[in-house]
Amino acid sequence: MFYLQPEPSEPFRQLTAAVFERWPEAPPYRSAYVDAIPHLTVAHDVEEATLATIEREVAPQLPVRAWIEEAWLYAYDGERWHPRIRRPFG
């Protein structure tokens, strides 16, 4: 797996906690992790050679600087992730 972590991560941790507080029946990562790391998944479940290629191509473009204006909540249906809720910040 290859993912990017936001810096600072605390606002994203607070957002995750707020979402969980609102929907306790849907814990982040099904409660598999005590302290989930906020991140953006770039590659998951790919061969090592593919992962190495992705990392080599992405690395020179880091860090990514972005202004986050909205949040999207995705839900997994057992096969794919689908957007469920979209909310602006502020």
C-alpha positions in Angstrom: 0.0 0.0 0.0 1.2 3.5 -0.8 -0.5 6.5 0.9 0.0 10.1 1.7 -0.4 11.6 5.2 -1.6 15.2 5.6 0.5 17.6 7.7 -0.7 18.7 10.1 -2.9 15.6 10.6 -4.8 16.8 13.7 -7.6 18.6 11.8 -8.3 15.3 9.9 -8.2 13.3 13.1 -10.8 15.7 14.6 -12.9 15.4 11.5 -12.7 11.6 11.7 -13.7 11.7 15.3 -16.7 14.0 14.5 -17.9 11.7 11.7 -17.7 8.7 14.1 -19.5 10.6 16.8 -22.3 11.3 14.3 -22.4 7.8 12.9 -21.1 5.4 15.7 -22.6 2.4 13.8 -19.9 3.0 11.2 -16.5 3.2 12.9 -13.5 4.3 10.9 -11.9 1.2 9.3 -14.5 -1.0 11.1 -12.5 -0.3 14.4 -9.6 -2.3 13.0 -7.1 0.4 14.2 -7.1 2.1 17.6 -5.7 5.3 16.1 -6.5 5.5 12.4 -3.9 7.5 10.4 -5.6 10.1 8.2 -4.4 9.5 4.6 -5.0 9.5 0.9 -4.6 6.0 -0.6 -2.6 6.2 -3.8 -2.2 2.5 -4.4 -3.6 -0.6 -2.7 -3.4 -4.3 -3.5 -1.0 -4.0 -6.4 2.2 -5.9 -7.3 5.5 -4.8 -5.8 6.8 -3.7 -9.2 3.7 -1.6 -9.8 4.0 -0.1 -6.3 7.6 0.8 -6.9 6.8 2.5 -10.2 4.0 4.5 -8.6 6.2 5.6 -5.7 9.0 6.6 -8.1 6.6 8.7 -10.2 4.8 10.3 -7.3 7.8 11.1 -5.1 9.2 14.0 -7.1 5.8 15.7 -6.9 5.7 15.8 -3.1 4.7 17.5 -1.0 1.3 18.3 -2.4 -0.1 21.6 -1.2 -3.8 21.9 -1.4 -6.7 23.8 0.2 -9.5 21.5 1.3 -12.9 23.0 0.7 -15.2 20.0 1.2 -15.3 16.4 2.6 -16.7 13.4 0.9 -17.8 10.3 2.8 -17.4 7.1 0.9 -19.0 3.7 1.8 -17.7 0.3 0.8 -20.4 -2.1 -0.5 -18.2 -5.2 -0.4 -16.9 -4.6 -3.9 -16.3 -0.9 -4.5 -16.2 2.4 -2.7 -19.0 4.8 -3.5 -19.5 8.5 -2.5 -22.4 8.9 -0.1 -22.2 12.3 1.4 -20.5 15.5 0.3 -20.3 18.5 2.6 -18.4 21.8 2.3 -16.2 23.0 5.2 -16.9 26.3 6.9 
